Amino acid sequence: MSGSDGKCCRCCCNFIFSLGLTALFLWLSLRTSNPKVSIQTFYLASLNKTLNHTTDPTLNITLKLANPNKDKGIRYDTLNLTVYDSPNRSHVVSNFTMWGFYQGHKKKATKQGNGTANTTVASQAVYTNGTGTFRVDMATTVKFKIMFWYTKRHKIKVGADVTVNASGVNLDQRKGIKLKSMAAPKMGSFCVVVGALVNFLIFSLLNF
């Protein structure tokens, strides 16, 4: 009986170990990373003192989007951009959109958008030295392409503060301004998988 019990125990442990490896492999295969977004250029024509066109509502923003996934594409829905007059989002300067698109794995894309700014609100964000700080938020939904199928839609909401000079141009054009996620942190899917396996192991041992 003891030999039979030991063999059954080994088979059970091997099964649980194999199940854990399978779950880990599936997690590594299906795990996705959100795109990385940064502002390359930000230009408000009404703030350009050299032109002295304080009523020009032209607003230009160039975004750089990078897909960090090694083997998964990203399908972007419409990109919704909102510009505020300060980091605390007191008043809206402009709202506009950029067309959605598909991005292959490990690819980068540059997208330029043109909006119409509320010049009155924009001028109120300017300091006496001609500089100003604005808030830019971007919201969209994405689907990840894994082999031949797409995942469900995931919400993406990122933002950053942008400081412009007296010409209405952002000060960080060389490095760009990284837009950081505004979503609440969530428990990683790997922790969920590990937790489920541990519970299953304990349940199996208790009933063995």
N, CA, C and O of each residue as an XYZ file, in Angstrom:
832
protein
N       0.829     -1.215      0.000
C       0.000      0.000      0.000
C       0.855      1.254      0.000
O       0.544      2.242     -0.666
N       1.973      1.193      0.785
C       2.820      2.386      0.877
C       3.456      2.707     -0.466
O       3.582      3.876     -0.831
N       3.870      1.651     -1.223
C       4.458      1.893     -2.534
C       3.453      2.474     -3.496
O       3.771      3.356     -4.294
N       2.237      1.973     -3.414
C       1.172      2.495     -4.278
C       0.855      3.938     -3.938
O       0.646      4.769     -4.821
N       0.823      4.226     -2.631
C       0.542      5.603     -2.209
C       1.640      6.557     -2.658
O       1.368      7.676     -3.093
N       2.907      6.092     -2.545
C       4.015      6.946     -2.963
C       3.984      7.227     -4.456
O       4.269      8.343     -4.890
N       3.635      6.208     -5.248
C       3.552      6.389     -6.695
C       2.446      7.361     -7.053
O       2.608      8.207     -7.931
N       1.311      7.233     -6.361
C       0.186      8.137     -6.614
C       0.544      9.568     -6.241
O       0.149     10.520     -6.914
N       1.305      9.702     -5.145
C       1.719     11.043     -4.711
C       2.647     11.687     -5.733
O       2.527     12.874     -6.037
N       3.591     10.876     -6.267
C       4.517     11.406     -7.270
C       3.769     11.827     -8.535
O       4.081     12.853     -9.139
N       2.787     11.032     -8.924
C       1.999     11.371    -10.118
C       1.231     12.667     -9.907
O       1.120     13.497    -10.808
N       0.705     12.822     -8.700
C      -0.045     14.032     -8.385
C       0.859     15.257     -8.417
O       0.491     16.298     -8.963
N       2.065     15.122     -7.816
C       3.014     16.245     -7.801
C       3.472     16.591     -9.209
O       3.593     17.766     -9.557
N       3.730     15.553    -10.031
C       4.140     15.800    -11.408
C       3.045     16.525    -12.190
O       3.327     17.408    -12.999
N       1.804     16.141    -11.939
C       0.684     16.779    -12.623
C       0.572     18.252    -12.232
O       0.371     19.115    -13.086
N       0.704     18.530    -10.938
C       0.612     19.911    -10.464
C       1.778     20.742    -11.002
O       1.601     21.900    -11.381
N       2.980     20.135    -11.032
C       4.151     20.845    -11.564
C       3.962     21.162    -13.043
O       4.275     22.263    -13.497
N       3.444     20.179    -13.792
C       3.196     20.393    -15.215
C       2.133     21.458    -15.440
O       2.237     22.265    -16.364
N       1.117     21.457    -14.596
C       0.064     22.461    -14.689
C       0.617     23.855    -14.429
O       0.227     24.821    -15.086
N       1.531     23.953    -13.464
C       2.150     25.243    -13.170
C       2.986     25.750    -14.327
O       2.917     26.932    -14.666
N       3.782     24.870    -14.947
C       4.593     25.266    -16.094
C       3.713     25.703    -17.266
O       4.025     26.668    -17.963
N       2.612     24.982    -17.471
C       1.697     25.347    -18.549
C       1.080     26.715    -18.321
O       0.975     27.529    -19.238
N       0.671     26.952    -17.072
C       0.080     28.254    -16.737
C       1.097     29.376    -16.921
O       0.757     30.449    -17.420
N       2.354     29.129    -16.516
C       3.404     30.126    -16.677
C       3.664     30.405    -18.149
O       3.827     31.561    -18.540
N       3.704     29.362    -18.968
C       3.925     29.535    -20.404
C       2.792     30.338    -21.037
O       3.038     31.221    -21.858
N       1.555     30.032    -20.656
C       0.411     30.762    -21.197
C       0.455     32.227    -20.785
O       0.151     33.113    -21.583
N       0.836     32.476    -19.533
C       0.919     33.862    -19.061
C       1.980     34.640    -19.828
O       1.752     35.784    -20.221
N       3.137     34.022    -20.040
C       4.201     34.685    -20.780
C       3.783     34.940    -22.235
O       4.175     35.945    -22.828
N       2.991     34.030    -22.804
C       2.560     34.169    -24.197
C       1.483     35.223    -24.356
O       1.456     35.928    -25.365
N       0.592     35.346    -23.376
C      -0.551     36.241    -23.495
C      -0.338     37.589    -22.810
O      -1.135     38.508    -22.996
N       0.708     37.712    -22.034
C       0.962     38.971    -21.319
C       1.214     40.104    -22.301
O       1.960     39.934    -23.265
N       0.599     41.258    -22.068
C       0.748     42.410    -22.955
C       1.277     43.615    -22.180
O       1.077     43.738    -20.972
N       1.951     44.487    -22.902
C       2.448     45.741    -22.326
C       1.813     46.906    -23.071
O       1.725     46.890    -24.299
N       1.373     47.909    -22.336
C       0.748     49.070    -22.949
C       1.757     49.865    -23.778
O       2.953     49.843    -23.490
N       1.276     50.569    -24.807
C       2.191     51.377    -25.629
C       2.797     52.524    -24.816
O       2.206     53.010    -23.851
N       3.977     52.933    -25.233
C       4.647     54.073    -24.613
C       4.403     55.307    -25.484
O       4.648     55.289    -26.690
N       3.916     56.377    -24.851
C       3.529     57.585    -25.588
C       4.312     58.780    -25.055
O       4.484     58.933    -23.846
N       4.780     59.617    -25.962
C       5.494     60.831    -25.563
C       5.145     61.973    -26.512
O       4.776     61.750    -27.665
N       5.267     63.190    -26.012
C       5.047     64.390    -26.828
C       6.388     64.843    -27.372
O       7.313     65.139    -26.615
N       6.483     64.893    -28.687
C       7.722     65.352    -29.314
C       7.705     66.861    -29.530
O       8.699     67.538    -29.267
N       6.578     67.389    -30.007
C       6.458     68.833    -30.208
C       5.088     69.310    -29.741
O       4.083     68.612    -29.874
N       5.080     70.512    -29.195
C       3.856     71.181    -28.743
C       4.005     72.647    -29.125
O       4.966     73.305    -28.727
N       3.054     73.153    -29.896
C       3.168     74.537    -30.373
C       1.823     75.240    -30.301
O       0.829     74.778    -30.861
N       1.811     76.388    -29.586
C       0.646     77.262    -29.510
C       0.994     78.577    -30.193
O       1.790     79.361    -29.678
N       0.400     78.810    -31.340
C       0.755     79.988    -32.138
C       0.438     81.296    -31.422
O       1.151     82.283    -31.605
N      -0.613     81.322    -30.612
C      -1.015     82.566    -29.950
C       0.002     83.038    -28.918
O      -0.011     84.203    -28.520
N       0.884     82.138    -28.484
C       1.892     82.503    -27.489
C       3.219     82.905    -28.108
O       4.153     83.272    -27.395
N       3.308     82.839    -29.426
C       4.549     83.177    -30.114
C       4.676     84.696    -30.220
O       4.049     85.326    -31.071
N       5.492     85.268    -29.348
C       5.628     86.719    -29.298
C       6.321     87.290    -30.524
O       6.124     88.458    -30.856
N       7.129     86.484    -31.201
C       7.821     86.976    -32.399
C       6.853     87.235    -33.541
O       7.115     88.082    -34.395
N       5.739     86.516    -33.565
C       4.737     86.722    -34.616
C       3.691     87.756    -34.214
O       3.083     88.402    -35.067
N       3.489     87.905    -32.907
C       2.509     88.862    -32.384
C       1.104     88.589    -32.926
O       0.351     89.511    -33.240
N       0.769     87.287    -33.027
C      -0.565     86.883    -33.472
C      -1.285     86.244    -32.284
O      -1.464     85.027    -32.237
N      -1.692     87.069    -31.335
C      -2.262     86.559    -30.092
C      -3.636     85.920    -30.284
O      -4.132     85.231    -29.393
N      -4.248     86.146    -31.442
C      -5.572     85.559    -31.684
C      -5.509     84.323    -32.581
O      -6.543     83.752    -32.929
N      -4.296     83.909    -32.954
C      -4.149     82.722    -33.808
C      -4.433     81.474    -32.959
O      -3.691     81.208    -32.013
N      -5.485     80.701    -33.268
C      -5.853     79.553    -32.423
C      -5.113     78.253    -32.761
O      -5.441     77.197    -32.219
N      -4.127     78.323    -33.642
C      -3.439     77.110    -34.090
C      -2.748     76.394    -32.929
O      -2.020     77.007    -32.148
N      -2.989     75.103    -32.833
C      -2.340     74.260    -31.834
C      -1.853     72.994    -32.529
O      -2.643     72.262    -33.125
N      -0.559     72.742    -32.452
C       0.032     71.551    -33.070
C       0.700     70.682    -32.014
O       1.470     71.170    -31.186
N       0.395     69.389    -32.054
C       1.016     68.436    -31.139
C       1.471     67.221    -31.946
O       0.709     66.676    -32.744
N       2.708     66.807    -31.732
C       3.242     65.607    -32.372
C       3.506     64.557    -31.303
O       4.251     64.789    -30.350
N       2.883     63.405    -31.481
C       3.045     62.307    -30.541
C       3.948     61.231    -31.123
O       3.959     60.998    -32.332
N       4.700     60.585    -30.256
C       5.491     59.408    -30.626
C       4.950     58.229    -29.840
O       4.916     58.261    -28.610
N       4.527     57.187    -30.548
C       3.957     56.003    -29.911
C       4.828     54.795    -30.224
O       5.159     54.537    -31.381
N       5.191     54.064    -29.191
C       6.062     52.898    -29.346
C       5.365     51.659    -28.809
O       4.795     51.674    -27.719
N       5.419     50.583    -29.593
C       4.869     49.298    -29.167
C       6.008     48.463    -28.574
O       6.873     48.008    -29.322
N       6.033     48.248    -27.254
C       7.144     47.515    -26.635
C       7.020     46.001    -26.734
O       7.957     45.288    -26.374
N       5.887     45.492    -27.214
C       5.660     44.053    -27.277
C       6.478     43.409    -28.391
O       6.536     43.925    -29.507
N       7.108     42.279    -28.081
C       7.981     41.616    -29.049
C       7.217     40.870    -30.138
O       7.699     40.752    -31.264
N       6.029     40.367    -29.808
C       5.314     39.552    -30.787
C       3.818     39.848    -30.821
O       3.026     38.982    -31.192
N       3.423     41.062    -30.436
C       2.013     41.440    -30.418
C       1.826     42.812    -31.048
O       2.514     43.766    -30.685
N       0.898     42.912    -31.989
C       0.570     44.189    -32.586
C      -0.460     44.929    -31.745
O      -1.068     44.350    -30.845
N      -0.651     46.206    -32.042
C      -1.617     47.032    -31.310
C      -2.524     47.748    -32.307
O      -2.046     48.399    -33.235
N      -3.823     47.624    -32.110
C      -4.812     48.346    -32.901
C      -5.358     49.487    -32.046
O      -6.058     49.253    -31.061
N      -5.031     50.733    -32.431
C      -5.486     51.906    -31.693
C      -6.836     52.370    -32.228
O      -7.041     52.445    -33.439
N      -7.755     52.681    -31.316
C      -8.949     53.413    -31.703
C      -8.577     54.894    -31.772
O      -7.404     55.243    -31.646
N      -9.554     55.752    -31.967
C      -9.294     57.191    -32.062
C      -8.541     57.700    -30.833
O      -8.884     57.351    -29.703
N      -7.519     58.522    -31.053
C      -6.761     59.130    -29.962
C      -7.431     60.450    -29.592
O      -7.547     61.343    -30.431
N      -7.867     60.576    -28.354
C      -8.545     61.789    -27.879
C      -7.602     62.599    -27.004
O      -7.149     62.130    -25.961
N      -7.311     63.820    -27.439
C      -6.388     64.681    -26.700
C      -7.125     65.867    -26.103
O      -7.979     66.479    -26.745
N      -6.775     66.179    -24.857
C      -7.332     67.346    -24.168
C      -6.185     68.144    -23.575
O      -5.313     67.601    -22.896
N      -6.200     69.447    -23.845
C      -5.162     70.345    -23.335
C      -5.803     71.290    -22.327
O      -6.820     71.926    -22.603
N      -5.180     71.364    -21.146
C      -5.671     72.232    -20.087
C      -4.689     73.382    -19.854
O      -3.537     73.330    -20.283
N      -5.172     74.423    -19.162
C      -4.339     75.608    -18.952
C      -3.381     75.471    -17.775
O      -2.575     76.369    -17.534
N      -3.453     74.361    -17.036
C      -2.566     74.180    -15.894
C      -2.549     72.711    -15.503
O      -3.433     71.956    -15.910
N      -1.549     72.286    -14.711
C      -1.479     70.888    -14.288
C      -2.704     70.419    -13.503
O      -3.007     69.226    -13.508
N      -3.423     71.334    -12.823
C      -4.610     70.918    -12.057
C      -5.878     70.918    -12.909
O      -6.979     70.751    -12.384
N      -5.726     71.107    -14.225
C      -6.840     71.005    -15.174
C      -7.984     71.969    -14.852
O      -9.146     71.570    -14.773
N      -7.634     73.236    -14.671
C      -8.651     74.230    -14.320
C      -9.603     74.508    -15.481
O     -10.822     74.492    -15.306
N      -9.045     74.763    -16.667
C      -9.865     75.098    -17.827
C      -9.322     74.380    -19.066
O      -8.123     74.124    -19.177
N     -10.221     74.064    -19.984
C      -9.831     73.379    -21.222
C      -9.382     74.397    -22.265
O     -10.085     75.364    -22.560
N      -8.198     74.157    -22.811
C      -7.680     75.003    -23.892
C      -8.139     74.469    -25.240
O      -8.497     75.235    -26.134
N      -8.126     73.129    -25.380
C      -8.508     72.538    -26.662
C      -8.832     71.058    -26.503
O      -8.290     70.372    -25.636
N      -9.730     70.586    -27.363
C     -10.040     69.163    -27.502
C      -9.935     68.809    -28.971
O     -10.491     69.511    -29.815
N      -9.227     67.726    -29.296
C      -9.209     67.265    -30.684
C      -8.812     65.797    -30.727
O      -8.413     65.224    -29.713
N      -8.920     65.202    -31.888
C      -8.673     63.765    -32.026
C      -7.655     63.496    -33.132
O      -7.411     64.328    -34.006
N      -7.073     62.303    -33.056
C      -6.210     61.783    -34.119
C      -6.761     60.433    -34.552
O      -7.344     59.701    -33.752
N      -6.570     60.112    -35.821
C      -7.090     58.862    -36.357
C      -6.425     57.664    -35.687
O      -5.238     57.697    -35.361
N      -7.213     56.602    -35.487
C      -6.657     55.359    -34.991
C      -5.838     54.669    -36.074
O      -5.923     55.035    -37.246
N      -5.048     53.676    -35.690
C      -4.178     52.988    -36.650
C      -3.692     51.674    -36.051
O      -3.878     51.404    -34.864
N      -3.069     50.868    -36.896
C      -2.476     49.604    -36.438
C      -0.961     49.759    -36.374
O      -0.347     50.379    -37.242
N      -0.369     49.181    -35.325
C       1.077     49.264    -35.126
C       1.636     47.863    -34.878
O       1.195     47.158    -33.970
N       2.605     47.473    -35.692
C       3.220     46.164    -35.547
C       4.086     46.062    -34.305
O       4.364     47.063    -33.646
N       4.513     44.832    -33.987
C       5.314     44.612    -32.782
C       6.677     45.290    -32.903
O       7.322     45.271    -33.951
N       7.084     45.890    -31.784
C       8.367     46.600    -31.673
C       8.488     47.754    -32.677
O       9.599     48.120    -33.062
N       7.366     48.323    -33.097
C       7.376     49.427    -34.050
C       7.126     50.756    -33.332
O       6.548     50.801    -32.246
N       7.584     51.843    -33.981
C       7.346     53.196    -33.480
C       6.609     53.997    -34.536
O       6.788     53.780    -35.735
N       5.782     54.921    -34.084
C       5.003     55.741    -35.018
C       4.970     57.177    -34.513
O       4.942     57.423    -33.307
N       4.973     58.116    -35.446
C       4.862     59.532    -35.128
C       3.572     60.066    -35.735
O       3.351     59.940    -36.939
N       2.725     60.659    -34.909
C       1.432     61.170    -35.355
C       1.309     62.644    -34.984
O       1.567     63.040    -33.848
N       0.907     63.449    -35.975
C       0.737     64.881    -35.743
C      -0.738     65.240    -35.745
O      -1.497     64.805    -36.611
N      -1.134     66.041    -34.763
C      -2.517     66.475    -34.657
C      -2.612     67.982    -34.598
O      -1.739     68.651    -34.045
N      -3.681     68.512    -35.174
C      -3.910     69.954    -35.188
C      -5.240     70.262    -34.510
O      -6.275     69.692    -34.854
N      -5.195     71.167    -33.547
C      -6.403     71.547    -32.838
C      -6.627     73.041    -32.875
O      -5.779     73.798    -33.348
N      -7.762     73.455    -32.377
C      -8.105     74.869    -32.272
C      -8.123     75.246    -30.802
O      -8.904     74.701    -30.022
N      -7.264     76.177    -30.429
C      -7.101     76.541    -29.027
C      -7.979     77.724    -28.648
O      -8.247     78.605    -29.466
N      -8.417     77.729    -27.409
C      -9.074     78.895    -26.826
C      -7.960     79.844    -26.406
O      -7.337     79.646    -25.363
N      -7.708     80.863    -27.203
C      -6.556     81.739    -26.978
C      -6.681     82.527    -25.676
O      -5.673     82.854    -25.049
N      -7.904     82.831    -25.270
C      -8.103     83.576    -24.015
C      -7.660     82.733    -22.828
O      -6.942     83.209    -21.948
N      -8.093     81.482    -22.812
C      -7.703     80.585    -21.729
C      -6.200     80.319    -21.775
O      -5.543     80.286    -20.735
N      -5.659     80.129    -22.970
C      -4.226     79.850    -23.109
C      -3.372     81.001    -22.593
O      -2.345     80.778    -21.953
N      -3.791     82.221    -22.868
C      -3.002     83.387    -22.446
C      -2.964     83.528    -20.931
O      -2.009     84.074    -20.379
N      -4.010     83.033    -20.254
C      -4.064     83.129    -18.798
C      -3.077     82.187    -18.113
O      -2.792     82.331    -16.924
N      -2.559     81.226    -18.871
C      -1.602     80.270    -18.298
C      -0.159     80.739    -18.445
O       0.765     80.056    -18.003
N       0.039     81.904    -19.065
C       1.392     82.407    -19.336
C       1.880     83.272    -18.182
O       1.152     84.120    -17.667
N       3.146     83.034    -17.785
C       3.761     83.833    -16.738
C       4.317     85.127    -17.325
O       4.321     85.319    -18.541
N       4.780     86.004    -16.455
C       5.285     87.301    -16.897
C       6.522     87.172    -17.782
O       6.796     88.053    -18.597
N       7.270     86.080    -17.626
C       8.473     85.897    -18.455
C       8.160     85.270    -19.817
O       9.071     85.006    -20.602
N       6.883     85.032    -20.097
C       6.496     84.502    -21.401
C       6.346     83.008    -21.468
O       5.845     82.485    -22.464
N       6.770     82.292    -20.423
C       6.628     80.837    -20.411
C       5.267     80.443    -19.825
O       4.587     81.254    -19.196
N       4.895     79.203    -20.043
C       3.627     78.721    -19.511
C       3.655     77.209    -19.356
O       4.417     76.524    -20.038
N       2.830     76.693    -18.469
C       2.750     75.250    -18.250
C       1.327     74.775    -18.523
O       0.358     75.308    -17.984
N       1.231     73.767    -19.368
C      -0.067     73.219    -19.755
C      -0.104     71.733    -19.405
O       0.928     71.103    -19.174
N      -1.303     71.201    -19.372
C      -1.507     69.778    -19.128
C      -2.089     69.151    -20.385
O      -3.060     69.656    -20.949
N      -1.481     68.029    -20.828
C      -1.962     67.313    -22.006
C      -2.327     65.897    -21.589
O      -1.488     65.153    -21.082
N      -3.582     65.531    -21.806
C      -4.049     64.180    -21.522
C      -4.451     63.497    -22.822
O      -5.030     64.126    -23.707
N      -4.145     62.215    -22.935
C      -4.554     61.423    -24.091
C      -5.299     60.184    -23.620
O      -4.842     59.481    -22.719
N      -6.449     59.919    -24.235
C      -7.245     58.746    -23.886
C      -7.608     57.992    -25.160
O      -7.930     58.597    -26.183
N      -7.551     56.678    -25.086
C      -7.921     55.845    -26.222
C      -8.206     54.431    -25.713
O      -8.046     54.146    -24.526
N      -8.618     53.573    -26.598
C      -8.729     52.145    -26.292
C      -7.927     51.385    -27.338
O      -7.846     51.804    -28.493
N      -7.339     50.276    -26.934
C      -6.502     49.494    -27.838
C      -6.882     48.024    -27.755
O      -7.401     47.554    -26.742
N      -6.616     47.312    -28.835
C      -6.732     45.858    -28.872
C      -5.366     45.305    -29.269
O      -4.717     45.825    -30.176
N      -4.940     44.258    -28.591
C      -3.662     43.633    -28.894
C      -3.881     42.453    -29.831
O      -4.773     41.632    -29.617
N      -3.057     42.378    -30.869
C      -3.150     41.272    -31.811
C      -2.138     40.196    -31.427
O      -0.928     40.418    -31.456
N      -2.663     39.028    -31.066
C      -1.824     37.890    -30.709
C      -2.021     36.827    -31.778
O      -3.068     36.183    -31.848
N      -1.015     36.655    -32.599
C      -1.069     35.739    -33.742
C      -2.194     36.165    -34.692
O      -2.039     37.156    -35.406
N      -3.322     35.442    -34.721
C      -4.378     35.742    -35.686
C      -5.649     36.284    -35.042
O      -6.669     36.420    -35.718
N      -5.606     36.594    -33.753
C      -6.810     37.089    -33.105
C      -6.489     38.296    -32.229
O      -5.342     38.521    -31.843
N      -7.546     39.072    -31.923
C      -7.412     40.282    -31.119
C      -7.982     40.062    -29.715
O      -8.933     39.303    -29.526
N      -7.390     40.730    -28.754
C      -7.911     40.711    -27.391
C      -9.099     41.671    -27.302
O      -9.427     42.361    -28.266
N      -9.727     41.702    -26.146
C     -10.770     42.695    -25.913
C     -10.117     44.079    -25.806
O      -8.897     44.182    -25.686
N     -10.915     45.123    -25.850
C     -10.386     46.487    -25.782
C      -9.906     46.827    -24.365
O     -10.530     46.466    -23.367
N      -8.775     47.534    -24.321
C      -8.210     47.999    -23.060
C      -8.144     49.523    -23.087
O      -7.722     50.120    -24.077
N      -8.568     50.142    -21.987
C      -8.537     51.604    -21.914
C      -7.122     52.090    -21.597
O      -6.434     51.546    -20.734
N      -6.717     53.121    -22.317
C      -5.419     53.758    -22.081
C      -5.671     55.230    -21.792
O      -6.321     55.920    -22.578
N      -5.158     55.710    -20.666
C      -5.280     57.121    -20.321
C      -3.960     57.593    -19.734
O      -3.556     57.153    -18.658
N      -3.292     58.492    -20.447
C      -1.983     58.973    -20.033
C      -1.958     60.499    -20.117
O      -2.794     61.104    -20.788
N      -1.003     61.107    -19.439
C      -0.911     62.558    -19.457
C       0.429     63.054    -18.949
O       1.206     62.304    -18.357
N       0.688     64.348    -19.193
C       1.941     64.964    -18.749
C       1.796     66.479    -18.766
O       0.955     67.031    -19.475
N       2.623     67.133    -17.977
C       2.688     68.600    -17.979
C       3.687     69.044    -19.044
O       4.740     68.431    -19.218
N       3.342     70.117    -19.753
C       4.195     70.623    -20.830
C       4.489     72.093    -20.575
O       3.572     72.904    -20.442
N       5.766     72.430    -20.508
C       6.185     73.826    -20.333
C       6.648     74.389    -21.674
O       7.471     73.784    -22.360
N       6.111     75.555    -22.040
C       6.460     76.183    -23.320
C       7.218     77.480    -23.063
O       7.110     78.088    -21.999
N       7.989     77.885    -24.073
C       8.739     79.131    -23.965
C       7.938     80.294    -24.551
O       6.756     80.151    -24.862
N       8.585     81.424    -24.694
C       7.902     82.622    -25.187
C       7.522     82.529    -26.657
O       6.816     83.398    -27.169
N       7.982     81.485    -27.342
C       7.595     81.257    -28.735
C       6.456     80.253    -28.847
O       6.051     79.882    -29.949
N       5.938     79.813    -27.697
C       4.839     78.854    -27.707
C       5.259     77.442    -27.995
O       4.418     76.610    -28.337
N       6.549     77.136    -27.868
C       7.091     75.818    -28.200
C       7.549     75.127    -26.920
O       8.092     75.774    -26.025
N       7.333     73.808    -26.829
C       7.756     73.074    -25.634
C       9.274     73.071    -25.499
O       9.997     73.141    -26.493
N       9.742     72.990    -24.272
C      11.171     73.116    -23.988
C      11.932     71.797    -24.083
O      13.162     71.799    -24.030
N      11.236     70.680    -24.222
C      11.903     69.368    -24.181
C      11.760     68.636    -25.510
O      11.312     67.490    -25.535
N      12.131     69.275    -26.604
C      11.932     68.660    -27.913
C      12.919     67.538    -28.194
O      12.580     66.599    -28.914
N      14.128     67.604    -27.649
C      15.138     66.588    -27.948
C      14.772     65.238    -27.320
O      14.827     64.205    -27.987
N      14.402     65.253    -26.052
C      14.086     64.011    -25.353
C      12.612     63.640    -25.476
O      12.256     62.464    -25.393
N      11.761     64.634    -25.673
C      10.338     64.370    -25.657
C       9.819     64.333    -24.225
O      10.600     64.258    -23.277
N       8.522     64.385    -24.077
C       7.879     64.373    -22.765
C       7.043     63.106    -22.649
O       6.067     62.936    -23.379
N       7.416     62.227    -21.748
C       6.719     60.957    -21.590
C       5.374     61.169    -20.925
O       5.283     61.834    -19.893
N       4.328     60.607    -21.512
C       2.997     60.642    -20.925
C       2.842     59.436    -19.999
O       2.999     58.289    -20.420
N       2.534     59.713    -18.737
C       2.446     58.656    -17.734
C       1.001     58.221    -17.538
O       0.065     59.001    -17.715
N       0.846     56.958    -17.170
C      -0.484     56.392    -16.991
C      -1.179     57.029    -15.797
O      -0.564     57.295    -14.764
N      -2.495     57.270    -15.966
C      -3.308     57.818    -14.882
C      -4.250     56.768    -14.309
O      -5.125     57.084    -13.503
N      -4.069     55.514    -14.728
C      -4.934     54.436    -14.252
C      -4.462     53.959    -12.891
O      -3.274     54.024    -12.574
N      -5.400     53.479    -12.093
C      -5.063     52.934    -10.776
C      -4.294     51.634    -10.946
O      -4.632     50.842    -11.826
N      -3.269     51.387    -10.133
C      -2.498     50.137    -10.247
C      -3.374     48.929     -9.981
O      -4.248     48.953     -9.115
N      -3.123     47.862    -10.749
C      -3.885     46.634    -10.603
C      -2.951     45.477    -10.258
O      -1.759     45.520    -10.559
N      -3.497     44.455     -9.632
C      -2.711     43.257     -9.325
C      -2.313     42.585    -10.627
O      -3.144     42.399    -11.516
N      -1.049     42.224    -10.740
C      -0.580     41.579    -11.952
C      -1.239     40.238    -12.188
O      -1.577     39.525    -11.244
N      -1.420     39.901    -13.447
C      -2.069     38.636    -13.786
C      -1.226     37.443    -13.328
O      -1.764     36.378    -13.028
N       0.090     37.624    -13.276
C       0.950     36.534    -12.819
C       0.651     36.179    -11.366
O       0.664     35.007    -10.991
N       0.380     37.206    -10.547
C       0.049     36.947     -9.151
C      -1.242     36.161     -9.048
O      -1.382     35.298     -8.181
N      -2.181     36.451     -9.924
C      -3.447     35.729     -9.923
C      -3.218     34.271    -10.269
O      -3.779     33.381     -9.630
N      -2.384     34.020    -11.294
C      -2.094     32.645    -11.707
C      -1.402     31.883    -10.598
O      -1.782     30.755    -10.283
N      -0.372     32.500     -9.993
C       0.362     31.842     -8.922
C      -0.560     31.552     -7.740
O      -0.511     30.467     -7.160
N      -1.402     32.527     -7.385
C      -2.330     32.330     -6.274
C      -3.280     31.175     -6.517
O      -3.559     30.383     -5.617
N      -3.777     31.086     -7.751
C      -4.694     29.994     -8.087
C      -3.993     28.644     -7.996
O      -4.580     27.674     -7.516
N      -2.742     28.571     -8.451
C      -1.994     27.315     -8.397
C      -1.687     26.909     -6.965
O      -1.760     25.730     -6.618
N      -1.341     27.890     -6.132
C      -1.053     27.581     -4.727
C      -2.295     27.051     -4.036
O      -2.232     26.073     -3.291
N      -3.428     27.701     -4.285
C      -4.684     27.225     -3.687
C      -5.025     25.812     -4.155
O      -5.487     24.981     -3.372
N      -4.792     25.552     -5.439
C      -5.083     24.236     -5.972
C      -4.180     23.177     -5.351
O      -4.618     22.066     -5.052
N      -2.893     23.544     -5.159
C      -1.938     22.617     -4.555
C      -2.333     22.282     -3.116
O      -2.325     21.118     -2.715
N      -2.675     23.306     -2.354
C      -3.069     23.080     -0.958
C      -4.325     22.227     -0.884
O      -4.427     21.320     -0.058
N      -5.290     22.531     -1.768
C      -6.538     21.760     -1.774
C      -6.273     20.298     -2.111
O      -6.875     19.400     -1.522
N      -5.360     20.059     -3.071
C      -5.052     18.699     -3.473
C      -4.363     17.930     -2.364
O      -4.672     16.760     -2.135
N      -3.423     18.580     -1.664
C      -2.699     17.908     -0.592
C      -3.605     17.603      0.600
O      -3.467     16.567      1.251
N      -4.529     18.516      0.875
C      -5.426     18.303      2.007
C      -6.389     17.164      1.751
O      -6.850     16.508      2.684
N      -6.692     16.932      0.494
C      -7.650     15.882      0.151
C      -6.961     14.619     -0.350
O      -7.614     13.684     -0.814
N      -5.660     14.602     -0.253
C      -4.924     13.413     -0.718
C      -5.004     12.304      0.320
O      -4.448     11.225      0.115
